[in-house]
């Protein structure tokens, strides 16, 4: 648990100020532009409202979160097609940010697109998650709620990891429970080892596999020892962030082609350029060499901006 939560909880209690139990400040958007115009689009407005209620009003942890501690995140459910009556195929964009200490800046924590979300839904049916019954009922939106609950726990776990080493483990384990008990069906995918190399199974596996514990150190060092120190000591923060990237490079050498590497690097291009642009020539050189390997897609951009 993050120490600051204890401090805020007791301070607010003593002052008679309520502390919100909910952890997420989520905005869920359901887009249905690609769906045939003969379908009543009101159904997706209803679904959007229900998903917002699920993510913002459910208590995901046993900790008390103050309003300023809530994790800001967004989910865009893009309906791609109607497979059959009441059965939809969609992609889900997940984004989450973390505040940087002593700054107004929000650092990207997650920026990911899950391309495989198929679910059944009838307007006004309950959209709820029960961790003791992940598979739900045959007629329910079980896969949809399982997916949203999975990412809620993954976001919370990563947020905790960024404040204290490996403190997000309990939430990664909760997400693992969803993976192990996920709904099954011919149209359901993303939960199994054989569903591909980039899916919910592998992301969770990478964060619960004890062989990959260094990843949790990378997350902590990058955010807590790096970004959070930028205002206080920018030079030290840059050194710590280079150390995080070096740890990530060593991890990648020993464990090539893991999903977590790509997942971690997404959404950080401008952030990394902005930080290392102010570094010494040697720091820039080191950053370019590391980022050329860790973020191959954006290698040219790093080279152009940091040379």
C-alpha distance (Angstrom), angle and dihedral (degrees) to the residues before:
residue distance angle dihedral
X1 . . .
X2 3.79 . .
X3 3.79 112.8 .
X4 3.79 92.4 -136.1
X5 3.80 90.3 64.9
X6 3.80 90.9 61.8
X7 3.80 90.7 49.5
X8 3.81 95.1 49.3
X9 3.80 92.7 43.3
X10 3.81 95.5 55.1
X11 3.80 94.2 38.8
X12 3.79 93.7 50.7
X13 3.81 92.1 43.8
X14 3.79 91.3 52.1
X15 3.80 90.9 50.4
X16 3.78 92.4 46.8
X17 3.80 92.6 -114.6
X18 3.79 116.3 143.9
X19 3.78 119.0 -117.6
X20 3.79 116.3 -146.0
X21 3.78 115.7 -126.7
X22 3.78 95.0 -155.9
X23 3.77 116.2 96.2
X24 3.80 104.4 -162.7
X25 3.76 132.4 70.9
X26 3.78 93.2 -165.9
X27 3.76 133.6 172.4
X28 3.80 113.6 -160.6
X29 3.81 118.7 -167.1
X30 3.80 124.5 -174.3
X31 3.80 114.4 -157.5
X32 3.80 120.2 -166.0
X33 3.82 103.4 168.5
X34 3.80 91.6 126.2
X35 3.79 94.8 52.8
X36 3.80 119.0 103.5
X37 3.81 111.6 -90.4
X38 3.83 91.3 -126.2
X39 3.81 88.7 73.5
X40 3.78 115.8 90.6
X41 3.81 102.9 -113.8
X42 3.79 90.9 -156.8
X43 3.79 88.2 83.6
X44 3.81 89.6 67.5
X45 3.80 92.5 49.5
X46 3.79 88.3 54.5
X47 3.80 91.1 47.9
X48 3.80 90.8 49.6
X49 3.79 91.1 53.8
X50 3.80 92.0 48.4
X51 3.81 93.1 49.2
X52 3.81 91.6 49.3
X53 3.77 88.3 52.2
X54 3.81 91.7 49.5
X55 3.80 95.3 50.1
X56 3.81 98.8 40.8
X57 3.79 103.3 35.9
X58 3.79 102.8 39.3
X59 3.80 117.8 92.5
X60 3.81 106.3 -126.4
X61 3.81 99.7 177.9
X62 3.79 139.2 26.9
X63 3.82 91.4 -117.8
X64 3.79 127.6 98.5
X65 3.80 115.4 -120.2
X66 3.78 124.0 -161.2
X67 3.80 117.2 -140.0
X68 3.82 90.6 -103.2
X69 3.81 91.2 52.4
X70 3.78 98.1 56.6
X71 3.78 115.3 119.3
X72 3.79 110.2 -113.6
X73 3.78 110.1 -138.9
X74 3.77 142.7 150.8
X75 3.80 134.0 -151.0
X76 3.79 122.9 -163.4
X77 3.80 112.9 -166.9
X78 3.80 105.7 -164.1
X79 3.81 111.4 -165.5
X80 3.81 105.5 -141.9
X81 3.80 100.9 -179.9
X82 3.81 147.6 -25.8
X83 3.79 108.5 -104.9
X84 3.79 92.7 -171.7
X85 3.79 136.9 -33.5
X86 3.83 108.8 -36.7
X87 3.81 91.8 -6.1
X88 3.81 116.3 111.6
X89 3.79 135.2 -173.6
X90 3.79 116.1 -150.8
X91 3.79 146.3 158.2
X92 3.79 122.8 -129.7
X93 3.80 125.5 -145.8
X94 3.80 113.1 -158.0
X95 3.79 122.5 -167.0
X96 3.78 129.3 170.9
X97 3.79 134.0 172.3
X98 3.77 135.9 -159.5
X99 3.82 124.5 -152.0
X100 3.81 116.9 -117.2
X101 3.80 114.7 -128.9
X102 3.82 114.8 -98.9
X103 3.80 91.6 1.1
X104 3.79 139.0 91.1
X105 3.80 89.8 -133.0
X106 3.81 120.5 114.8
X107 3.81 112.5 -150.4
X108 3.79 119.3 -148.7
X109 3.81 111.6 -106.7
X110 3.80 98.9 171.4
X111 3.79 131.8 11.2
X112 3.78 109.0 166.0
X113 3.82 142.0 139.8
X114 3.80 119.0 -145.2
X115 3.82 104.8 -159.6
X116 3.81 98.4 -170.1
X117 3.81 115.3 68.5
X118 3.80 114.5 136.0
X119 3.79 118.9 169.5
X120 3.79 145.6 159.4
X121 3.78 119.1 -123.1
X122 3.79 137.2 171.6
X123 3.79 116.3 -173.0
X124 3.82 114.3 -92.3
X125 3.79 94.5 8.5
X126 3.83 110.4 138.4
X127 3.79 114.8 -84.4
X128 3.79 101.2 -160.6
X129 3.79 138.1 136.8
X130 3.79 124.8 -136.1
X131 3.81 113.3 -178.1
X132 3.80 89.5 -158.9
X133 3.79 90.4 57.1
X134 3.79 106.1 31.7
X135 3.79 94.4 159.7
X136 3.79 92.1 56.9
X137 3.78 119.6 -173.4
X138 3.79 126.8 -36.6
X139 3.81 93.7 -111.0
X140 3.82 95.2 44.0
X141 3.80 133.6 93.0
X142 3.80 90.1 -106.4
X143 3.80 97.5 143.2
X144 3.80 92.1 49.1
X145 3.80 94.6 50.7
X146 3.81 90.7 43.1
X147 3.82 89.8 54.7
X148 3.81 93.6 48.5
X149 3.82 92.6 45.3
X150 3.80 90.2 48.3
X151 3.80 92.0 55.0
X152 3.80 92.0 43.6
X153 3.80 89.6 58.8
X154 3.80 93.2 42.3
X155 3.82 91.7 52.1
X156 3.78 91.9 47.7
X157 3.80 91.2 47.6
X158 3.80 92.7 51.7
X159 3.79 91.6 45.9
X160 3.82 90.6 52.9
X161 3.81 91.6 46.1
X162 3.80 89.3 54.9
X163 3.82 90.9 59.4
X164 3.80 101.4 38.1
X165 3.83 130.1 15.1
X166 3.82 112.4 -93.3
X167 3.81 92.5 -16.0
X168 3.80 90.3 131.0
X169 3.80 93.2 65.4
X170 3.82 95.6 101.6
X171 3.82 89.9 57.5
X172 3.79 94.2 45.7
X173 3.82 85.5 53.7
X174 3.79 90.4 52.2
X175 3.80 88.7 52.3
X176 3.81 88.3 48.3
X177 3.80 89.0 55.0
X178 3.81 88.2 56.7
X179 3.82 90.8 49.1
X180 3.81 91.1 50.8
X181 3.80 93.0 48.5
X182 3.79 100.5 33.1
X183 3.82 121.7 145.1
X184 3.79 115.0 -91.1
X185 3.78 132.5 -148.9
X186 3.78 142.7 124.0
X187 3.81 91.7 -87.1
X188 3.81 96.5 43.3
X189 3.80 119.3 95.3
X190 3.78 142.1 152.5
X191 3.80 97.5 67.1
X192 3.80 101.3 83.0
X193 3.79 135.0 76.2
X194 3.82 90.1 -123.3
X195 3.83 95.0 50.7
X196 3.81 90.8 89.4
X197 3.81 139.7 -73.6
X198 3.82 96.5 -80.3
X199 3.79 112.0 51.8
X200 3.80 143.8 102.4
X201 3.79 92.2 -78.6
X202 3.80 94.6 56.3
X203 3.79 96.0 41.9
X204 3.78 90.6 54.8
X205 3.81 92.7 41.3
X206 3.79 90.3 55.2
X207 3.80 91.2 53.3
X208 3.82 96.8 45.2
X209 3.81 99.4 39.8
X210 3.83 107.9 105.4
X211 3.82 89.5 -147.7
X212 3.79 87.8 67.2
X213 3.82 98.3 50.1
X214 3.80 91.1 125.1
X215 3.82 87.9 73.6
X216 3.80 89.3 69.5
X217 3.81 89.2 52.2
X218 3.80 89.3 50.5
X219 3.81 92.0 53.0
X220 3.82 92.2 48.3
X221 3.80 94.9 44.7
X222 3.80 93.9 46.5
X223 3.81 95.7 49.9
X224 3.81 108.6 24.4
X225 3.81 101.0 30.8
X226 3.78 93.9 31.1
X227 3.79 118.7 30.2
X228 3.81 95.2 25.9
X229 3.83 90.4 56.6
X230 3.80 97.1 49.5
X231 3.79 94.9 98.5
X232 3.78 95.5 40.4
X233 3.81 98.6 42.9
X234 3.79 115.8 -3.1
X235 3.81 95.4 -178.3
X236 3.81 93.1 53.3
X237 3.79 91.1 44.5
X238 3.80 90.9 55.0
X239 3.81 91.5 50.0
X240 3.81 90.7 50.9
X241 3.79 91.9 49.1
X242 3.79 90.3 51.5
X243 3.81 87.6 52.0
X244 3.80 89.7 52.6
X245 3.81 90.3 52.2
X246 3.81 90.9 47.3
X247 3.80 90.2 52.9
X248 3.79 88.6 49.3
X249 3.80 91.3 50.8
X250 3.82 91.6 51.0
X251 3.79 89.3 49.1
X252 3.79 90.9 50.6
X253 3.80 92.2 50.9
X254 3.80 91.0 53.5
X255 3.82 94.8 38.9
X256 3.82 109.9 28.5
X257 3.80 122.9 -169.0
X258 3.80 98.1 17.4
X259 3.78 117.6 158.4
X260 3.81 94.2 -131.1
X261 3.82 93.0 66.3
X262 3.81 93.6 58.6
X263 3.80 90.6 39.7
X264 3.81 92.6 53.3
X265 3.80 95.2 47.0
X266 3.81 97.3 49.1
X267 3.79 115.0 109.1
X268 3.82 96.0 12.4
X269 3.82 102.7 97.4
X270 3.80 99.5 101.8
X271 3.79 91.9 36.7
X272 3.80 92.5 55.6
X273 3.80 93.4 43.2
X274 3.80 91.5 50.6
X275 3.80 92.6 50.5
X276 3.81 99.7 44.4
X277 3.80 94.7 40.0
X278 3.81 86.2 75.4
X279 3.79 92.8 49.0
X280 3.79 129.9 101.3
X281 3.83 119.8 -86.7
X282 3.82 88.9 -101.8
X283 3.82 92.1 51.1
X284 3.80 90.6 49.1
X285 3.79 90.4 49.8
X286 3.80 91.5 50.5
X287 3.80 92.1 46.2
X288 3.82 92.9 50.9
X289 3.81 91.7 48.9
X290 3.82 92.2 50.1
X291 3.80 96.8 42.2
X292 3.81 92.7 47.7
X293 3.80 86.4 65.6
X294 3.80 101.0 33.2
X295 3.81 98.1 44.8
X296 3.79 105.8 25.5
X297 3.82 94.1 165.8
X298 3.81 91.1 62.8
X299 3.81 98.0 33.8
X300 3.82 94.9 114.6
X301 3.79 91.8 50.9
X302 3.81 91.8 53.0
X303 3.80 90.4 48.3
X304 3.80 94.1 49.3
X305 3.81 95.3 45.7
X306 3.80 100.1 40.7
X307 3.81 103.3 40.1
